[in-house]
Amino acid sequence: MAEKSIKRPCPRCGTIVNFSENPFRPFCSKRCKMADLGSWLKEEYYISTSFFEVKMEEQIAKGDK
């Protein structure tokens, strides 16, 4: 049975790409993948501290370390 072709937009540039056959998914190319990584490294993207605080409080309440 053939796989259904799934098309998705690249989260970086918006180009529509075939998701299942793309080695750079969810990005359209190595360039977009590396540009996104660069944004994380330059701290243009970040996960808020409150997210970690909530997760830590949940773990403490459950007794996890």
C-alpha positions as CSV (number, residue, x, y, z in Angstrom):
1,M,0.0,0.0,0.0
2,A,1.5,3.3,-1.0
3,E,2.1,6.0,1.5
4,K,-0.2,9.1,1.3
5,S,1.7,12.2,0.3
6,I,1.5,14.7,3.2
7,K,2.2,18.3,2.3
8,R,3.1,20.8,5.0
9,P,4.4,24.4,5.0
10,C,8.0,24.9,6.2
11,P,7.8,26.6,9.6
12,R,10.7,28.9,8.7
13,C,9.8,30.2,5.1
14,G,6.3,28.8,4.4
15,T,7.2,26.8,1.3
16,I,4.9,23.8,0.9
17,V,6.9,20.6,1.0
18,N,6.2,16.8,0.8
19,F,6.6,16.0,4.5
20,S,7.1,12.2,4.2
21,E,9.9,12.3,1.6
22,N,11.8,15.3,3.1
23,P,15.0,14.5,5.0
24,F,14.9,18.0,6.6
25,R,11.4,17.9,7.9
26,P,9.6,19.8,9.2
27,F,11.8,22.3,7.3
28,C,12.0,22.5,3.5
29,S,15.8,22.5,3.3
30,K,19.0,22.4,5.2
31,R,19.2,26.2,4.9
32,C,15.9,26.7,6.8
33,K,16.8,24.0,9.3
34,M,20.1,25.7,10.1
35,A,18.5,29.2,10.1
36,D,16.0,28.0,12.7
37,L,18.8,26.5,14.8
38,G,20.7,29.8,14.6
39,S,17.7,31.6,15.9
40,W,17.6,29.3,19.0
41,L,21.3,29.8,19.5
42,K,21.0,33.6,19.3
43,E,18.2,33.3,21.9
44,E,15.6,34.7,19.5
45,Y,13.4,31.8,20.5
46,Y,13.1,30.6,24.1
47,I,10.9,28.6,26.5
48,S,9.6,30.8,29.3
49,T,10.8,30.1,32.8
50,S,7.3,29.8,34.0
51,F,6.9,26.6,31.9
52,F,9.9,25.0,33.8
53,E,8.6,26.2,37.1
54,V,5.2,24.5,36.5
55,K,6.8,21.3,35.4
56,M,9.1,21.3,38.5
57,E,6.1,21.9,40.8
58,E,4.2,19.0,39.1
59,Q,7.2,16.7,39.6
60,I,7.6,17.7,43.3
61,A,3.9,17.2,43.9
62,K,4.2,13.7,42.4
63,G,7.4,13.0,44.4
64,D,9.6,12.7,41.3
65,K,13.1,14.1,41.3
